[in-house]
Amino acid sequence: MARGLYCVLIAGILSLMVPFAAGAAETRQARIAFVGDSMADGLWGAMFRRIGKNKCLGEKVTLIRKAKNGTGLTRLDQFNWVEEMKTLAKGGNVDLFVGSFGVNDRQAIVEPDKTRVEFGTPQFDARYKAVLSEAVRGALSQGSSVVVAGLPVMMDQAANADAVAKNKLFAEAIKDIGSDHASYAPPWSTPGEDRYRPYLPNANNALIQVRAQDGVHFTPAGYDMVLNALLPAIREALKVRGQDPTPECEHEVSAK
């Protein structure tokens, strides 16, 4: 009799534990912060639209809008992304940073103490790469992951040459860090030869405007295209953390 009662009690306890075990296996909600300049804010908007069309992703991803127009990695005396990213990451508040920098950085680096490193000098490249590395390492030290997005082709030749040079610095910085939780995502490219194209065909093969009039930024439709190219890097970064929600939401993703 006692043995039978014991078995019943054990079975009851195990039945209560099953829901908790199943819940523990579920992917924890991923908190993704978009940081950097106006380009990063445009990517945040594209991600916001994408999640809004997918209830499953909306339940598993929290977006944090922290990009600030006009900022970059040069004017540390005005806005310091090194300190900002470290502060945002404290307490595990951000799982993944998606950063886009550079469109405002064709100028001297001004340190918090007002000392300068002039643009276009070898010292500039070394310090610029170091600033990005400090920002990424600061986020990593707080347990976050980081994806740095490359700059796309620009309409102006000088701006485009600068974007190419900065992408090289971004890639080198991430490689030097050598962490599975830090990655560089190559820039979005137009189909075929990568050149500046303000109009591209959409899913219905109708030409739509994808670049803004300034020759740098994108239209909402353009940012959606850029995000599509960036998503594999975001997914991989979350996968390393065990937080990729896509497998659970695949049926809704494929339907969009």
C-alpha positions in Angstrom: 0.0 0.0 0.0 2.8 2.4 1.0 4.8 1.5 -2.1 1.8 2.2 -4.3 1.2 5.6 -2.7 4.9 6.4 -3.1 4.7 5.6 -6.9 1.6 7.8 -7.3 3.3 10.7 -5.5 6.4 10.4 -7.8 4.3 10.3 -10.9 2.5 13.4 -9.8 5.7 15.3 -9.2 7.1 14.3 -12.5 3.9 15.4 -14.3 4.2 18.8 -12.7 7.9 19.1 -13.8 7.2 18.4 -17.5 5.8 22.0 -18.3 8.8 23.6 -16.5 11.3 21.4 -18.5 9.5 22.3 -21.8 9.6 26.0 -20.9 13.3 25.9 -20.1 14.0 24.5 -23.5 12.3 27.4 -25.3 14.4 30.1 -26.8 14.8 33.1 -24.4 13.5 36.4 -25.8 16.3 38.1 -27.6 16.9 41.8 -27.0 18.5 43.5 -30.0 19.7 47.1 -29.8 20.4 49.1 -33.0 23.2 51.5 -32.4 25.2 54.0 -34.4 24.0 56.7 -36.8 21.0 57.4 -39.0 21.8 54.3 -41.1 21.4 52.2 -38.0 18.1 53.8 -37.3 16.9 53.0 -40.8 17.8 49.3 -40.1 15.9 49.4 -36.8 12.8 50.6 -38.8 13.1 47.8 -41.3 13.4 45.2 -38.4 10.4 46.8 -36.7 8.3 46.4 -39.8 9.5 42.8 -40.3 8.6 41.8 -36.7 5.3 43.6 -37.0 4.3 41.2 -39.8 5.4 38.1 -37.8 3.6 37.5 -34.5 6.0 34.7 -33.6 9.0 36.9 -34.0 7.3 39.7 -32.2 6.9 37.4 -29.2 10.5 36.3 -29.2 12.4 39.5 -30.1 12.6 42.8 -28.4 13.9 45.7 -30.3 15.8 48.5 -28.6 16.1 51.8 -30.6 19.3 53.5 -29.6 20.8 54.9 -32.8 21.4 58.6 -32.8 21.4 60.7 -36.0 24.6 62.7 -36.6 26.8 60.5 -34.3 29.8 58.3 -35.1 33.1 57.1 -33.9 35.0 60.4 -34.3 33.4 63.1 -32.1 34.0 61.4 -28.8 33.8 64.8 -27.1 30.1 65.0 -28.1 28.8 61.4 -28.0 30.9 58.4 -27.0 29.7 55.1 -28.4 32.4 53.3 -26.4 30.9 54.3 -23.1 27.3 54.2 -24.4 27.4 50.6 -25.6 29.1 49.4 -22.4 26.4 51.2 -20.3 23.5 49.8 -22.4 24.9 46.3 -22.0 25.2 46.4 -18.2 23.0 44.0 -16.3 22.4 41.9 -19.4 20.1 44.5 -20.9 21.2 43.8 -24.5 21.8 40.4 -26.0 22.9 41.7 -29.4 24.1 45.0 -30.7 23.6 45.7 -34.4 25.8 48.7 -35.3 26.2 50.9 -38.3 28.8 53.6 -38.2 30.8 55.8 -40.5 28.5 58.1 -42.6 29.4 61.1 -40.3 33.0 60.2 -39.8 34.8 62.0 -42.6 36.3 64.4 -40.0 39.0 64.5 -37.4 38.7 62.3 -34.3 38.2 64.6 -31.3 38.9 62.9 -28.0 36.9 63.7 -24.8 39.9 65.9 -23.7 39.7 67.7 -27.1 42.9 66.3 -28.5 42.6 65.6 -32.2 43.7 63.0 -34.7 43.4 64.5 -38.2 41.3 62.8 -40.9 43.2 61.2 -43.7 46.3 60.4 -41.8 47.7 57.0 -40.9 47.1 57.9 -37.3 43.4 58.4 -38.0 43.0 54.9 -39.4 44.8 53.3 -36.4 42.8 55.3 -33.8 39.5 54.9 -35.7 39.9 51.1 -35.6 40.9 51.3 -32.0 37.7 53.2 -31.1 35.5 50.6 -32.7 37.4 47.8 -31.0 37.0 49.5 -27.6 33.2 49.8 -28.2 32.9 46.2 -29.2 35.1 44.9 -26.4 33.1 47.0 -23.9 29.9 45.3 -25.1 31.5 41.9 -25.0 32.7 42.4 -21.5 29.1 42.8 -20.3 28.0 39.6 -22.0 26.5 41.1 -25.2 27.2 40.1 -28.8 27.9 42.6 -31.6 27.3 42.7 -35.4 28.9 45.6 -37.2 27.4 46.3 -40.6 29.5 47.4 -43.6 28.7 50.6 -45.4 27.0 50.3 -48.8 28.1 51.9 -52.1 27.6 55.7 -52.1 26.7 58.0 -55.0 29.6 60.5 -54.4 33.0 59.1 -55.3 34.8 60.5 -52.3 32.1 59.3 -49.9 32.2 55.9 -51.6 36.0 55.7 -51.3 35.7 56.5 -47.6 33.0 53.9 -47.1 35.3 51.2 -48.7 38.2 52.3 -46.5 36.1 52.2 -43.3 34.7 48.8 -44.2 38.2 47.5 -44.3 38.9 49.0 -40.9 35.7 47.5 -39.5 36.6 44.0 -40.8 40.1 44.2 -39.5 39.0 45.3 -36.0 36.5 42.5 -35.7 39.1 40.0 -36.9 41.6 41.2 -34.4 39.1 40.9 -31.6 38.7 37.2 -32.5 35.5 36.5 -30.6 32.6 34.2 -31.7 30.3 36.9 -30.3 31.6 39.7 -32.6 31.2 39.7 -36.3 31.4 42.0 -39.3 28.6 41.8 -41.9 29.8 42.8 -45.4 27.8 45.6 -47.0 24.6 45.2 -48.9 25.2 45.0 -52.6 23.0 45.6 -55.7 22.6 42.6 -58.0 25.4 42.0 -60.4 28.2 44.6 -60.4 28.0 46.6 -57.2 27.3 50.2 -58.2 25.1 53.0 -57.0 21.5 52.4 -58.2 18.7 54.6 -56.9 16.0 52.3 -58.3 15.7 48.6 -58.3 12.9 46.1 -59.1 10.8 44.8 -56.2 9.2 41.4 -55.8 6.7 42.2 -58.5 9.5 43.3 -60.9 8.4 47.0 -60.7 11.1 49.6 -60.3 11.0 51.3 -57.0 13.2 53.9 -55.4 15.6 52.3 -52.9 18.1 55.2 -52.2 17.4 58.6 -50.7 18.1 61.8 -52.6 21.3 62.4 -50.6 23.0 59.4 -52.2 23.8 57.9 -48.8 20.7 56.7 -47.1 17.8 54.5 -48.2 14.1 54.7 -48.6 12.0 52.4 -46.3 11.9 49.8 -49.2 15.6 50.1 -49.5 16.3 49.5 -45.9 14.1 46.4 -46.1 16.4 45.1 -48.8 19.5 45.9 -46.7 18.0 44.2 -43.7 17.3 41.1 -45.7 21.0 40.9 -46.5 22.0 41.5 -42.9 19.6 38.9 -41.4 21.9 35.9 -41.8 24.6 37.7 -39.7 22.0 38.6 -37.1 20.6 35.0 -37.0 24.1 33.5 -36.7 25.0 35.9 -33.8 21.8 34.8 -32.0 22.4 31.2 -32.8 25.8 31.3 -31.1 24.0 32.5 -28.0 21.3 29.9 -28.3 18.7 32.6 -29.0 17.9 32.3 -32.7 14.1 32.4 -32.9 13.8 31.6 -36.6 13.5 27.8 -36.4 10.4 28.2 -34.1 9.0 30.9 -36.4 10.0 29.3 -39.7 6.4 28.7 -40.8 5.6 32.4 -40.5 8.9 33.6 -42.0 8.5 31.5 -45.1 5.0 32.8 -45.6 6.1 36.4 -45.8 
